[in-house]
Amino acid sequence: MSRTRAISQTTLGGPEVLTAITRPTPAPGPTEVLVRVRAAGVNPVDAKTRRTGGRLGEPPFVLGWDVSGVVEAVGEGVTVHRPGDEVFGMPLFPREAGAHAEHVVAPARQFVRKPDALDHPHAAALPLVGLTAWQSLVDTAGLRAGQRVLVHAAAGGVGHVAVQIAKALGAHVTGTASAAKHDFVRGLGADEVVDYTAVDFADVVRDVDVAFDTVGGDVAARSVPVVRDGGIVVTILAPALPAAADAAAGRVRTAAVLCEPDRVGMLALADLVERGLLRTELDTVLPLDQAARAHELIESGRTRGKIVLLP
């Protein structure tokens, strides 16, 4: 039986609990594909799950949900992919997908064809942040051309993709970022950038249709006054929702989004890439065996764009 490498852990804790293991190469079941991972994204949810267990519970488990790779085998009934296809996706989230490994088995329709314009590292950087932004701005907020959106942490993993999606939809975009990242955010298409370290965004932003919180804490609640009547505050940090809803008092809508696998959303993201309207920014690319270093970087809060592992 062939074996494959993965990064696992047997206890919760800091980055040092991550360790390289080998395990049997999985075989695809009905409607599944076996993907040889060429690159895997690292996200804040990975670090949180490593520390707390998150929705995976107690270890052992293998982290990672962002995948770009090559189909090696297909299970019974699979018609959308064949061996040799280059694909990318965010399988199984928030259940265990085990993307920080050399191979992943997952439902075939949770992967789509990788755009030719993206290499594997840039493709692996997109699914989780891209689907989070798409499901928040498009499916939940219903953002459309001519509307105004405020994107918090616009230089971050989710934020830098959200800015581009909003611009592709024809919205006016204001982003928050430290001064050193303003040129980067403007380069993504933002119409205005606010230095949150120098001013309170609530003092300078007014009458947006959508406020998108990727930060947490009290940011969602403090965003309510800058949203017009009937607008919406969307957060990806569920604990921030109650305070935001209280502040909204029915004047604006509030919602918390938990990203989910989404073939339609992935196809939409791939289309934006192919049309030259969406790109991913890589902060750091590391070999799989340096997963602990990747976690240290993601927890520093100082990254611009995404961190990617190469098995």
N, C-alpha and C positions, 0 to 999 in steps of 0.2 A: 504493500500500500504506500502510495506517495505521501509525502508530508510537506507542510507549508509553514512558514514562519509567521508569527504574530506577536503583538505587544499586549501583554496581559497584566493582571495584578491579582494577588490573593488576599489583600487587605486594603482598607481605605486609608488615605493619607496624602502626603505630598508627592511631588513628581518622582521621588526616589522609589516609590512602590511599584513603578512600572518596570517590567522585565520582559526580555525576549524569550519566547517559547517556540517549540515546534509542536504541531498537531496534525492529525490526518487531514489531507486535502478533502474538503467536502464535495459531495456529489449533488447535482441539481435534482430535485424532485419534480413532479408534474407542475407545469407552468413556471418553473424556475430556470435561472441561468447561473452558470459558474463563470465568474469574471476574474481574470488575472488582473490584479490591481497594479496600475502603473503609477498612480499618485492618489493620495488621500488627504483631504483637508482636516485641519485641526480647528476646533471652535471652542468658545467659552463653555459650552455645555459639556464638552469632554472633560475639562478641568473640574467643573462642578461635580460631575458624576464620579470622577476619580476620588474626590474628597468625601462625598456624601453618599454615594450609591445612586442618588437621583431616582429615576424611574426603573433602574435596573436592579435595585436592591443590593444584596450582599455579593461581593465577589466570590469566585473568580468570574471575570468577564473581559471581553475585548472591546475597547472603545472605538469610536469612529463611525461616521455616517456619510461623509462626502467621498464619492468614489469616481475615478475615471480609469478606464482600463479596457481590456480586450476580452470578448466572450470566448471562452475555451470550450464550453459544452452547454447544450440546452436540454431541458427536460421535456417530458411528454407534453404535447399540445402547444409548444411555443412556436409561433409563426412570425413574431415581430423582430426576432434577432436570429442570427446564425453564427457559428464559430468563425472567428476572425473579425467580427464587427467591433469597431471602436465605439464605446458607449460611456455615458456618465449618468449619475443619478444620486438620489439620497434615499436608499432603501430602508424600509422598516421603522424609521424614526417615529416615536421615541423608544421603540423596542430595540433590543440589541441587534446590530447589523455586523459589527466586528470588522469595520473597514480598515483598521490599522493592522493590516495583515497582507500577505501576498495574494490571497484568494478570498473571494466573498461569494456566497450563494444567496440569492434573493429573488423575489418575484420578477419575472421578465419585464412586465409593464411598468416597473418602477425605474427602469432605465430607458434612455432615448439615445439616438445617434449623437455622437460627439461632433460638434461643428468642426469643419476642417480648419477654421480660423483659429481654433484654440489647440495648444499642445496639452498634454495630459496634466501638467501641474496647474495651468490656468483653468482647465476644465474642472479639476477637482476642487478648486477654490470657489466654485459657483453654486452648487446645488442647494446647500442648506441656507446660505445667506440669500441666494436668489429667490428661492421659494418663500422664505420668510418675508422678504420685501414684497414679492408679488401677491402673496395671499393677504398681506396687511393692506397694501395700497389699492390693489385692484379688486380682490374678492370681498374684502371687508369694508374698506372706505369708499369703494366705487369711484376712485379718483379719475377725473376726466380732463380733457383739454380746457385750458382757461382757468382752472382752479389754482389755488395757492396752497402749497404744502410746506410745513416746517419739518425738517429731518434732523433729529438730534444725533450727535456723534457721527456727522456726515463723512468723516474720514475712516470710520471703522469698517469692520467686515460687512455687516448688514447695511450700514449707512451709506457706504460708497456705492453699493449696488442700488439702493433705494433712490439716490439722487438721479442716477442714470435712467432708471425705470420711469420715474416721475417726469423727467424731461422728454423721454420717448413718447409719453402719453400727452405731451403738450402742456404740462403744468408749469407754473412759476414756482421755483424752488428756493427756499432759504435753508441753509444748513448751519449747524453749530459745529465749531472746531477751534482748537487752539490756533494762535496766529501763525505758527510755523507750518500749519497744514492748509492754510487758506488757498494758496496757489493750486495745490492738489485738488481741493474741493471745487474750485472754480473751473479747473480743467476737466472735471467730470460733467460740467454743465450748470452748476448752481448759479442762480442769478444774484444771490446775496449770501454772504457768509458772516456769521456773528461769532466773535471771540468770546466764548463763554467764560474765559478766565479773567476778562477785563470788564465785561458788562453783564447784567442780568438780561437774558433773552426776553424776559417778560416785559422789560422796559422799552424794548426797541422793535419787537415784532407785534403786528396787529392783523386781525381779520383774516386769518388763514382758514381754509376749508378743512384741512387735515393737519393734525400734529402727530408725528410718528416718533414714539419714544423707544429708543433702543438702549437706554441707560439704566432705568429703574429708579429706586429711591422715590423722591418727591417730584421728579421731573414731569411725570404725566399729570399730576395734580396741578403743578405750577403752569402747565401748558393750557389748562382750561381757559383762563382769561384771554388768551391770545387767539382763541378759536371763535369764529363768528357763530351766531345763533343757528342751530341746525347742523353745524359741522360735527366733526368727530375727532376724538383723541384715541389713537390706537397704540397699545403698548405690547411689547413682546415679553414683558416681565409681569407675570400674573399677580404677584403680591402688590404691585403698584395700582391695580385696578380699583380696589375699594375706595381709596382716598380720592382718586380721580373721579369716580362716580359720585362721591359725596360733593366734591367741588362743582361738578357739572350741574347738579340739582335739576336735571331734566332739560337744561338749556342747550346742552350739546350731548351728543352720543358718546359712549365710551365702549371700548372692546379690548380684550386681551387675546392675542393670537398665539396658538401653539402650532408650529409648522407641521405639516404632514406630507407624506409622499403624494405626488400629484403629477401624473403624466401630462395633463393638459398644460399645467404651469411650466413643466420642464420644456415642453415643445415651444411655448411662448418665449421662454428665456433663450433657447437655442435660436429661434427666429430673430430676436433682437441682436444676438451676437453676429449672426450671418449678415444682418443688415448694417453692421457697423455701429450700432447704437448702444452696445453694452460690452464692457470689458471688465476683467477682474485684475485687481492690483495684488501682487505678491510681496509680502514683507520679507519672508524668510522661507527658504526651501532646505530641508534637512533629510538625511537618510532615516529610514524607519527606526534604526537602532538608537537614534537620538530623540526619541519621542519625549523623554523626560525634559530635555532642553526645550522642545517645542512647548511643553506645558508651562515651563518657567516663563517663556516669552509671552504666552497668551495671558498669563496671570499678571504680567507687569503692567498691563493697561496702556502700554506705549506703542503698540504696533500700529502700522498703517496698512490696511488691507489684510491679507490672509497669510496664514502659515500652512505649509504643505509638507507632507512626508512622502518620500520616495522609497517604496519597498525594494 
